[in-house]
Amino acid sequence: MTFAYKHVFGRLKDIDQGSYTNFVVVNMGDILHHPKGNLKFILNRIDLKLPDDFDFSFIKRDADKKRIDSYFK
């Protein structure tokens, strides 16, 4: 996971210099706690629609909440 963060956020200088102008960063905790709104937002940004019958039950809120809570101990 650390490598992914270094890869993504290590390019902030490029973003600041205008190399990347069309992107969205959404915190995983936000997706888990407000999945419908955040997934709709992300998909709208790439011109896709969230199906009306989309099943959100696959999102494992409890497991991630424990992980997130552990960061604040």
N, C-alpha and C positions, 0 to 999 in steps of 0.2 A: 504494500500500500504506500509506503514512503516513497518508493520510486515514482509511482503515479503522481503524487503530489509535487515532487520535484520536477517532473516532466511538464505537468500542467502549469504550475505556478512559477516555475523557473523561467517561463517565457513572458512574464509580466512586463519586462522592459520592452519586448517587441510590441506588446499591446499598447503600452504607453507611447511608443513611437509611431503608432498608427498602422502597424503591419497587419493587425487583426482588428476588424471593426464590427464584425457580425457574429457574436457569440453570446451564450447565456451560461451562467454558472448558477446551479441550484444545489443547495445543501441537501445531502441525503436525509438528514433529520426533517427538513421541511417537506420533502416528498413523502416521508413516512407519516408525518403528522397531518398533512393537508394534501393527500395524494391527488384528489380530483382536480383541485384548482391548479396545482403545480404541473401535473401532467398535461392538462388542457393548455396551460401557458406555453410549455415547451413545444408541444405539438403544433400549436398555432404559429409559433415562431418559424416553423419549417413547413407551413401550409398544409398541415394534416389535421384531421379532426379526431377527437376521442370518440369511439363508438358509443352510442347511447346505452348499449347493454354491456359495456366494459365491466369486467369482474375485478374489483379491487381486493378481493379476499386473499389473493396470493401474496400481498404485501405483509411481511412479517414484522409487525409493529413492536411486539413485545421483545423479541430477540434484540432488535436494534436499540430499543429504549434502554435495555440493560447495558449495552455497550456504550451508548451515549452517556448514561448516568455514571458509568465507571470513570469517565474523563473528568468528572467534577468532584471526585472524592479526594 
